[in-house]
């Protein structure tokens, strides 16, 4: 058989395991085989003969085609190539093999001349090696994809964990309002008066003394003795009310006081202290000064 007989792996098997068209009771690849596996006079074996040749191969459970399995099969197949002089043979390497009395084989003419590799004349070997390489590349790509998916899943879990803890990372809000926006407290003169009156009431240790002063109120349940007589709530509220009305509880310096207007009318003005007043060089005293009799 000429070099065309080695074009595919099926050609190789058909040539090595088939017989001359005139020989119908011999099976070269089956021990004591007697069924016809003969080629046609000018064509390959028919389907019936090919099926018979194929049955000589052992059956095995279907398994995935992998690069290692392909390479292992190629090693076994190429191990059947034998060199004789400058030629190479697959099968019975009798130089006169004819598929009849001298058995069957594939002859690769000049395949080993000058140290050449006979396998290079078997195109199906290179094709199957190409398939093995593609499968190897796919395996690498699948592994990289799996690694990326694992990293993405890990990042998603970290994101969820950080989100749950975000409330602990939020900076607490701070009140940036100036003291000018705060309600009246201990800054105004009314508050100074209220503190003085409160202290005066606290000095009363007995109920008759306390109630004798209309500004004081007696609370017998107070734990501290000096807190049983205190300034009445009514007087405290009056002080707070006048603080707000005069503007003294809102403005402690000149600029915010002068900016306190209703239309063109000033709600608050400041003047310099007189000679006998403390802080005469500072600006103080709202227009509506606080006073209490």
PyMOL commands that set and color helices and strands:
alter all, ss='L'
color gray80, all
select helices_A, chain A and resi 3-6+9-17+47-55+67-78+113-115+118-121+123-164+166-169+179-181+189-202+207-211+225-227+233-246+254-258
alter helices_A, ss='H'
color red, helices_A
select strands_A, chain A and resi 81-84+87-91+105-108+216-218+229-231+261-262+265-266+271-272+283-284
alter strands_A, ss='S'
color yellow, strands_A
deselect
rebuild
show_as cartoon
